[in-house]
Amino acid sequence: MKRRDLLKTAAMLPLLPALAYGAKLAATGRSLIPAARSRVRPGQPGWPSSADWERLRRQVGGRLLKLESPFAHCDGSKAACQEALKLLDNPFALGDQPALTQTSGWGDAWLSQPSAYAVAAESAADVAAAVDFARRHHLRLVVKGGGHSYQGTSAAPDSLLIWTRHMNQVQLHDAFVAQGSHEAPQPAVTMQAGAMWIDAYDAVTTRGGRYVQGGGCTTVGVAGLVQSGGFGSFSKGYGSAASHLLEAEVVTADGQVRVVNASRDPELFWGLKGGGGGSLGVVTRMTLRTHALPEYFGSANLAVKASSGKALRALIARFIDFYRDALLNPHWGEQVSLRDRDTLRISMVFQGLSKQQAEAVWAPFVAWVAARDEYRQVQTLRVQTIPAQHVWDAEFFRRYAPQYIVTDDRPNAPHHHMLWAGDDAQVGWFIHAYRSAWLPASLLQPSQRDALADALFNASQHWDVELHLNKGLAGAPAEAIERARDTATHPHVLDAFALAIIGASGGPAFPGMPGARPDLARARRDRAEIDQAMDTLLTVAPDAGSYVSESDYFLADWSQRFWGSNYPRLAAAKRRYDPDGLFFVHHGVGSEGWSEDGFTRPGA
């Protein structure tokens, strides 16, 4: 925005306070706040007329929906209510309902409430029409693909929703070259924004025999995960999903459909690689590089209960040493957790090893545990492998291991749609509290190991602690780390050995749903305990960054915690491609220039 040009117009004098505030933000690397005004809500002057909505409906081929929650008229006995409740048994069905989201809300933060209208987009032209309409009429705009946002960024009442669910095609490339690029052709996959990761894995791995770095939960949308950085079970081997982005099609705030890559609009392209979804534009498709598959993927599971606090502290210290020496490498990922104040639980995966090799890796640790009376193996070590091409093969699991999956059982549902059984508990969940922190690999060194062990033990006495080892890139190949360095994701991920996660939730609580009475008193108690646990852990990593997709809704210093030294560059991209702040998400780039709900600016 050219401030001096604006100030030449006497009619703009009332905007001086907001412009001065924006200049202050710009000087500190934060987003520039443009002219003060509010977005409009239904019933307010300026809300689009029926004729306006009808014009938009025609422009998008009739794909304009007036939204209402399936629970809006639910009294617990109507057949429609029972049908709505069935959605909570099937995350695929829930995702196909534009008025709902996969998370039903967060205590004292937000509730899943439908937009006023939605454009069920089937093309970039549909998205551009919706963007233009929202800009002209000063509407709150929301974008939803998978609808998994914990922080409610894919839902907002009184808004216009761009719903990309029907844009779900996946195309493989043997030799992809980005537009305008002179790089050598490489294998890749192009996915539309509404595709879920199970759609990608089915095409790339099950049918295509290759690997694409995506997310662990198969119903997560591809576009949201990549824009938030993106980590999956094997990220320790391959790197983040964002680092694999080769090209994207994106609709910017001016309604233009842009194809961006390292050569074309490079700052916008960089911002899409980990800068958070919904802040810089609406992504309509993405192209990611793919890799050759290893022969096997595998898992290793073990649970050890300690007889005392002293024994648990010693077990934690021993595992830290074992992890540093044997597991901090590209082969191993997923989770280690401290549960019930006395148990160490191993739920890890591996690639590039045989079953025998993996068992040999764990043998010294298992022997150490077995030699001590103060420990009991409540689950003995179990190592399993599967041919890599079948790891997301729904038919393979239906035949040989149906207990591990949940399938989309609706008539005519895509045959490949499956969800890991362990992720089923998140369908419609209501979050009580959720915090995360990247823990630096330096804490694993002998000089700091005891401090880390103390912090983990003390935190575990407040609440269960999970270490997501695949969400820190320390130990990854140098190539994967360098690719991730060229993304907007917080630089702390590069030398973190794990992302620590501490959270709690309750059952679904969509407004209007029978029995939907979130226990806010319990949520507040849980939050207080989780805050104590995480604050205890942060004594050894006080400045730790937090993963934008899995983080605290109430995080005060979010721009620093999410993006660190990358935030000023992201703010500059925001000013360039969305100078009027059309795109808003909670704690997204530029959101500091808006009210909590995204409807008003300071001084409006």
Buried (B, 14 or more C-beta within 10 A) or exposed (E): BEBEEBEEEEEBEEBBEBBEBBEEBBEEBBBBBBBBBBBBBEEEEEBBEEEEBEBBBEBBBEBBBEBEBBBBEBEEEEEEBEEBBEBBEBBBBBBBBBBBBBBBBBBBBBBBBBBBBBBBBBBBBBBBBBBBBBBEBBBBBBBBBBBBBBBBBBBBBBBBBBBBBBBBEBEBBEEBBBEEBEEEEBBBBBBBBBBBBBBBBBBBBBBBEBBBBBBBBBBBBBBBBBBBBBBBBBBBBBBBBBBBBBBBBBBBBBBEBBBBBBBBBEBBBBBBBBBBBBBBBBBBBBBBBBBEBBEBBBBBBBBBBBEEBEBBBBBBBBBBBBBBEBBBBBBBBBBBBBBEBBBBBBBBBBBBBBBEBBBEBBEEBBEBBEEBEBBBEEBEBEBBBBEBBBBBBBEBBEEEEEEEBBBBEEEEBBEBBBBBBEBEEBBBBBBBBBBBBBBBBBBBEEEBBEEBBBBBBBBBBBBBBBBBBBBBBBBBBEEBBEBBBEBBBBBBBBBBBBBBBBBBBBBBBBBBBBEBEBBBEEBBBBBEBBBBBBEBBBEBBEEBBBBBBBBBBBBEEBBBBBBBEBBEBBBBBBBBBBBBBBBBBBBBBBBBBBBEBBBBBBBE
